[in-house]
């Protein structure tokens, strides 16, 4: 085998090792865990359907699910996970808007399939003044 081909093989092996080591530095991070919960009327305690929660709509029983969002980040072994800050707006015509918001200083490192149960959220009707 000539020196030229040997150098070519060594260089190819070097590229494969570098590529594989960089791949291991790409880590899946949590942008938003799956969020589930119910939306209810504050006064009647009945579920509110067709309420906009983030990018989804609540069902006829007031139940909603926001899918988990993830991203890939280049990082080195041993570095801390980034902070996780979630803000999702809740809107329904005739009701005061609210939001789901929480913060976790290392939440970006949450495993795939993480879940946040928002439980039951109550919305108040907007009072319209008549003269």
N, C-alpha and C positions, 0 to 999 in steps of 0.2 A: 504494500500500500504506500502511496506517495505521501510526502509531507503535506502537500496541499489538501488531500482528502482527509488526512488525520486532523489538520487544523479546522477544516470544515465541520467534521463530526464533533470535535471538542466545542466549537462555537455553538453548534446546534444544541448540544447537551446543556451548555451554559444558558442559552436562551430559554430552554424548557424549565430549568431550575428557577431562573428569575421569574418567569411567568407564573409558575406554580406557587412560589413564595408570595407574589403579589396577590394572587387569587385568595390566599388564606387571610390577607389583610382586608379584604372586602367583607364587611360584617353587615348583617341584616339588622336594621334598627327600627324601633316602633315609633311611628309618627302619631298614631292614635290607636288605642286598643279598641276591640269591638265594644260598643256601648249599647246596652239594652235598657228598657224601662217602659213606664206607662205615663200617659198624659191624662189628667183628670180635671174636671171643672171644680173650682174651689168651693163654690156654694152648694151645688147639687151632688157632688162626689160621683158624677157619672163620667165615663170615658169620653174623651174628645177625639173624634175621628178626623182624618184629613188635616192633621196639624203638621206643619213643616218643622222637622227636626233635622238641622244640618242639611244634608242633601236627600233625606228620605221623608216619607209621609207616614203618620201613624195610621194604624188599621181601625176597624170599627170598634174594637175593644180598647183603643187607646195605646196599644202596644207598638213600639218601634224598635228597630235594630239598625245601628250604624256599623257598617263593615269596618274591620281592622284595616289600617293603612300602614304600609311599611316602606322603607327606602334602604338603599345600600350605601354604606359609608366606608371610605378607605381609612383604616386606623392601624395602629401597631399594637401588638400583644401587650396587655397590662394597662392600657389606657382606660380611664373611666368612661362609662356610658354617658351620653349627653342628657341634659334635662328634657323632660317631657311636659309640654304645656298644651292643654286641650281647651278649646273654646268652640262650642257649637250653639248656634242661636236657635231658639224655639219660637215660632210665630204662628198665630192663627188670627184671622180677621175677627174683630170684636173682642179680643182678649189682649191683655198686657203681655208683651213679649218677655221672655226669660232666656236664660242660657245655662248650658251645662259647662262648667269650667272646673278644672283641677290641675294641679301641678305636682310633679314628682321629680326631685333633683336628679335621679338616676333612672327614670322611667324609660328612657330611650333604649335601654338594654333589656327590656321585657321580652320574654320568649314569644315566638309565633303562637297565636291562639290566645293571647291575653284578653281578659274580659273585665269591663267595668260595668257594674250594675248600678244604674242611676235611680233604681227603685221607682217610686211614684212622684211625679212632678205635678203640682197643682197650678193652674192658670186662673187668674182673676179676670172677670169680664170687665170691659171698659164701661164706665158709667157715662151715659150721654145726658147732659143737662138740657132740659127743655124749659122754655119760658112761657 
